[in-house]
Structure formats: C-alpha cells, structure tokens
Amino acid sequence: MTKSVFITGTGTDIGKTYTSALIMKKLLQEKYNACYFKPVLSGAENIDGKLYAGDIEYVKKISGHNADTSLLGSYIFEDACSPHLASQKANTPILLDKIINDYNKLKEKYSYILSEGAGGIICPFSNDDNPIYTKDIIRALNTNAVLVSTTNLGSINNAMLSIYYMQNHNINIQGIIFNGYTKSMIDDDNIDFILKHTNIPLLSVISHGESNIDIDINKLFGE
C-alpha cells in the first residue's frame, strides 16, 4: 500500500518547496520508491511557449528525482497569483477529480508519495459558492499533513492558527518542520512555545542553506 504525506505551510514563501526537495533527496538516497507531486502550481515561467514548472523542476534538480514533469502536477499556470485567480485567468477550472486521478496513477507506480500544496492551508483553488481550499485537497487524497513553519517573529501566530484550523477540519497533522532557523533567542522561544502549546510532534529544524535534512522517514509517513 502506498504511503503518503502532504506538505503545507503557514503561508507563501516559507520554504515548502525547499523542504520538499530535501525530503525527496533523502528518500531517494535511502532507496525509497518515492515520488513528488504538486497538484497545482502557479507562477510558471513561459519559455518559448512552454510553461516551465519551477517548483517541480527545483525538487527534481535538488533530489535527483527523474520522473516526467508532466506526471508530477495536475495544473500548471503561468500567472504568479493565488491558484483560484490563476485558474480563472487561464479559463481552466481546477477539478478535484483530476487531481485525485493523477495522484492515483502515481500510487500505481510508487510506494511513497510526497505531495506539496500551494500557499497555506487556506489557500483557495476556486472562487465559487463552495471554494476548494488546501484542506479539501488533503482530504480528497486521504492523506496526512505536515506543516512547514518559519521561526522568526510572527511564527507563533501563523503556526498556531494553521494548526488549529487543520485540527478543526479533521486533518491529521503528522508533525511540524521549522525552516529558516537562525539559532536566535526569538527562534528558539518561538519553536518551544509552538511545540508546548500545540503538542504537535517536531519532525525537523532546517537552517538557511542546508543541503540535507535530518528527519525520521518513519515518523514523517506515520509508519
């Protein structure tokens, strides 16, 4: 049976893709039959009329993942904006059924799937009367989640709001990964406070410029 986990974050540009790349690198170095999946990507670069899926290509480059990029993302949009707006501008509705079908195809081939979301846990993917949010994709894929958080000023508020929201929507949080750690007193206090008052397991702490991640794969995937 395929094991999976979904990487989400406390917001945009907090290191989800960087963290995912390091995890994929470790998985492949340790010979896990693993795959990366980015359901929706916006902000792709248009090169000679072809969209370059930057996040996916970055993870492949750092980790050595050699799967066909076209299989690793359901929706690739050029506009660098929220997925719901990028979808609207491209006149391409984001459908959960397509994401699920693409994900299930990967499950037929891989034993471990590391999925990565866009933005934070309340990132929208549609703007109708019943919007699709990150939480809905996680639940549709029937997977656990990992939260990536910063460690600087403001991290307590952002991390704890994300955690409470996920818990209130019955998303199982496998643990938290802190990214951008600078060894400052503020960073240490933020990490200690978040862990103490949420009881979320600590999976890893990453400093700027790390080329590897110290993480227990069994705890990551809940084995």
C-alpha atoms as one frame of an Amber mdcrd trajectory, in Angstrom:
protein
   0.000   0.000   0.000   1.303   3.453  -0.926   2.183   5.735   1.982   1.790
   9.463   1.541   2.070  12.801   3.261   1.082  16.324   2.208   3.401  19.281
   2.820   1.546  22.500   3.603   2.716  25.694   5.238   1.837  28.717   7.291
   1.825  30.843   4.129   3.574  31.600   0.871   7.366  31.651   0.509   8.120
  29.966   3.825  10.076  27.059   2.286   7.636  24.298   1.383   9.364  23.528
  -1.919  12.844  23.758  -0.384  11.757  21.415   2.409  10.106  19.039  -0.064
  13.281  18.940  -2.160  15.403  17.989   0.850  12.930  15.288   1.906  12.809
  13.858  -1.614  16.601  13.871  -1.717  16.729  11.842   1.498  14.036   9.430
   0.301  15.844   8.715  -2.946  19.287   8.494  -1.326  17.886   5.879   1.042
  16.414   3.962  -1.909  12.740   4.560  -1.184  10.463   4.098  -4.196   9.229
   7.673  -3.825   7.606  10.372  -5.941   6.900  14.091  -5.611   3.509  15.551
  -6.562   2.482  19.219  -6.835  -1.269  19.254  -7.598  -1.434  22.931  -8.550
   1.397  25.298  -9.457   1.062  28.972 -10.389   3.813  31.318 -11.477   5.317
  29.007 -14.096   7.775  30.672 -16.473   6.881  30.776 -20.156   9.928  29.724
 -22.166   9.453  29.583 -25.931   5.741  28.989 -25.495   6.168  26.186 -22.970
   5.465  26.567 -19.260   8.423  25.776 -17.009   7.111  24.355 -13.728   9.729
  25.902 -11.466   8.851  24.209  -8.154   8.687  20.765  -9.717  11.925  21.256
 -11.639  13.633  22.552  -8.491  12.647  19.488  -6.486  13.827  17.238  -9.309
  17.158  19.040  -9.543  17.917  19.007  -5.817  16.696  15.461  -5.164  17.679
  13.661  -8.358  14.041  12.726  -8.977  13.859  11.745 -12.662  10.127  11.299
 -13.230   8.443  13.042 -16.161   7.472  16.554 -15.016   4.118  16.287 -16.796
   3.143  13.498 -14.385   4.008  15.437 -11.243   1.500  18.294 -11.492  -2.177
  18.355 -12.398  -2.421  22.098 -13.123   0.406  24.420 -14.182  -0.459  28.117
 -14.520   1.677  30.981 -15.774   0.259  33.819 -13.689   2.034  34.308 -10.369
  -1.010  34.718  -8.165  -3.348  32.707  -5.975  -4.345  29.427  -7.696  -8.017
  30.410  -7.829  -7.172  33.590  -9.760  -4.578  31.894 -11.965  -7.189  29.276
 -12.807  -9.742  31.956 -13.608  -7.325  33.903 -15.829  -6.405  30.735 -17.720
 -10.079  29.767 -18.044  -9.188  26.348 -16.630 -11.243  25.267 -13.603  -9.376
  23.219 -11.007 -11.167  19.924 -10.512 -10.596  17.654  -7.523 -11.384  14.610
  -9.667  -8.449  15.315 -11.979  -6.074  15.774  -9.033  -7.283  12.517  -7.498
  -6.933  10.631 -10.777  -3.394  11.928 -11.352  -2.472  11.069  -7.780  -3.894
   7.554  -8.112  -1.790   6.964 -11.236   1.317   7.746  -9.200   0.149   5.369
  -6.477   0.200   2.544  -9.007   3.938   3.059  -9.517   5.340   4.480  -6.269
   5.342   3.268  -2.663   5.787   6.735  -1.158   4.279   9.998  -2.386   5.295
  13.416  -1.086   2.693  15.981  -2.128   3.166  19.728  -1.787   0.479  22.358
  -1.654   0.402  25.966  -2.800   0.422  28.813  -0.288  -1.001  28.000   3.137
  -3.668  25.684   4.465  -6.485  28.100   3.471  -5.110  28.787   0.007  -8.112
  28.858  -2.399  -8.289  26.962  -5.674 -11.716  28.154  -6.792 -13.970  31.146
  -6.166 -17.476  29.775  -6.374 -20.099  29.323  -3.679 -18.173  26.376  -2.233
 -14.464  27.126  -2.762 -11.815  24.426  -2.842  -9.093  25.043  -0.261  -5.853
  23.219   0.518  -7.639  21.301   3.252 -10.041  19.885   0.657  -7.207  18.576
  -1.497  -5.589  16.926   1.537  -8.861  15.263   2.465  -9.584  14.251  -1.139
  -6.213  12.492  -1.310  -6.934  10.818   2.047  -3.510  11.659   3.398  -1.852
  13.068   6.496  -0.264  16.509   6.541   2.969  18.128   7.674   3.129  21.838
   8.462   6.178  23.878   7.471   6.632  26.997   9.606   9.115  29.819   9.838
  10.874  30.517  13.150  11.105  34.319  13.075   8.871  36.982  14.598   5.197
  36.240  13.876   5.676  32.485  13.605   3.692  31.683  16.754   0.540  33.332
  15.438   0.817  31.884  11.940   1.713  28.352  13.024  -0.884  28.065  15.756
  -3.693  29.459  13.609  -2.784  26.943  10.882  -2.652  24.071  13.358  -5.991
  24.918  14.980  -7.641  25.290  11.574  -6.315  21.914  10.441  -7.445  20.226
  13.632 -10.893  21.808  13.385 -11.215  20.362   9.873 -10.142  16.863  10.931
  -6.793  16.885   9.161  -4.263  14.626  10.834  -1.038  16.568  11.397   1.906
  14.206  11.260   4.237  16.861  12.626   5.841  20.248  12.079   9.051  21.251
  10.300  10.648  24.592  11.120  12.502  26.293   8.279  14.855  29.290   8.293
  16.205  28.674  11.799  18.917  31.204  12.777  19.687  29.988  16.323  18.450
  33.284  17.774  16.665  33.574  21.114  13.458  34.564  19.276  13.688  31.490
  17.031  14.260  29.165  19.996  11.423  30.670  22.007   9.013  30.535  19.060
   9.751  26.859  18.458   9.440  25.987  22.157   6.156  27.898  22.527   4.521
  26.347  19.458   5.515  22.810  20.426   4.479  23.269  24.076   1.042  24.711
  23.346   0.007  22.534  20.399   1.583  19.162  21.249   2.436  18.734  17.572
   5.447  16.414  17.030   8.654  18.086  15.904   9.957  16.420  12.723  12.910
  18.632  11.811  14.519  22.068  12.067  16.224  23.483   8.967  18.675  26.381
   8.882  19.298  28.590   5.860  21.392  26.936   3.171  21.082  23.348   4.378
  21.770  20.738   1.707  20.318  17.840   3.702  17.526  17.309   6.194  17.681
  15.372   9.456  14.296  13.655   9.599  12.901  10.265  10.569  11.102   8.943
   7.483   9.025   6.564   9.593   7.673   9.450  11.677   7.134  11.554   8.554
   4.896   8.964   6.919   3.428   7.629  10.151   4.765   4.110   9.903
